[in-house]
Amino acid sequence: MRKVVAVPLALAVVFALVGVAYAVNEYALTKAETFPAGVGKPSKPVPKGVKFDYAVKDSAGPRGAPVERYKIAFQGLTAKYASKFKQCRFSDTSADAPLATILQRCKAAVIGAGRVESLVTTEANAGDPNSVLFYCNLKLTLINIPGGISIRLDADPPAAQSQDGPFGCIVPTHRAINARFVNKRIQGVPSGSLEFAVPPDLRHNVGLVVTVARTSSTINRKVTRARIGGVRRPVGFYSSIGCGKRNKRIIQVTFVDENGVSSSERKTNRC
């Protein structure tokens, strides 16, 4: 088993001891927006970049209950044209190796980046949501793969000295999670959702427990051209093909914890 103490674009981890009752997780979408402005339509998409930040905690302390599954949906956004950009196979992005090694093959397929700020304690102290012994700040790299995004996480010892400090983790972390695109509708508008499950060994491993307190990420605005209705149009890795009421876009995130408790958060921004 790999020595890993991290999870991504989304992960709050804590091991519940027998007899310990956790309070309700509190989630906050601190930033969820697309850029630049523009609505678009299927026949004339508008290439977009995406910024997505969130925070999670237990109502009694900084470490919430473990989150197992995520669904991150942007109303009116599609990744239909992602295959027009350089891609890597997921297997090329998931090796337990330094990020520099991964980028030797997949640098051209990088479509975004970010940061994951985590709190670390031991399994013995996992029942206390206020227990924080170390910090683990991970570099987040987003890589275009067929049908989705590889969420790559990297950091090495020593552990970060503060949550806001430089990248570092008590245990070497070099992993990726396979996130898949799913088509759906939000209030009748065709939309794209990025969905993934967190493997158990990323939630509990090597006697340590990690809680992601904050995550920030940006998917770059990348532009190429594709033939749509006989006309070559600009398209993006993410493209806007619609919007909600009053030109406002709904960003909807569903978190499902290890106990099967589902929580949905929404944020609305301009298209």
HELIX and SHEET records of a PDB file:
HELIX    1   1 ALA A   82  LYS A   84  5                                   3    
HELIX    2   2 PHE A   90  THR A   93  1                                   4    
HELIX    3   3 LEU A   99  CYS A  106  1                                   8    
HELIX    4   4 LYS A  107  ALA A  109  5                                   3    
HELIX    5   5 GLU A  123  ASN A  125  5                                   3    
HELIX    6   6 PRO A  200  ARG A  203  1                                   4    
HELIX    7   7 LYS A  245  ASN A  247  5                                   3    
SHEET    1   A11 ASN A  25  PHE A  35  0                                        
SHEET    2   A11 VAL A  46  ASP A  58 -1                                        
SHEET    3   A11 LEU A 208  ILE A 219 -1                                        
SHEET    4   A11 VAL A 110  THR A 122 -1                                        
SHEET    5   A11 PHE A 134  ILE A 145 -1                                        
SHEET    6   A11 GLY A 148  ALA A 155 -1                                        
SHEET    7   A11 THR A 173  ILE A 186 -1                                        
SHEET    8   A11 VAL A 189  ALA A 197 -1                                        
SHEET    9   A11 VAL A  67  PHE A  74 -1                                        
SHEET   10   A11 LYS A 248  ASP A 257 -1                                        
SHEET   11   A11 SER A 262  ARG A 270 -1                                        
SHEET    1   B 4 ASN A  25  PHE A  35  0                                        
SHEET    2   B 4 VAL A  46  ASP A  58 -1                                        
SHEET    3   B 4 TYR A 238  SER A 240 -1                                        
SHEET    4   B 4 LEU A  77  THR A  78 -1                                        
SHEET    1   C 4 ASN A  25  PHE A  35  0                                        
SHEET    2   C 4 VAL A  46  ASP A  58 -1                                        
SHEET    3   C 4 LEU A 208  ILE A 219 -1                                        
SHEET    4   C 4 HIS A 204  ASN A 205 -1                                        
SHEET    1   D 2 VAL A 223  ILE A 228  0                                        
SHEET    2   D 2 VAL A 231  GLY A 236 -1                                        
END                                                                             
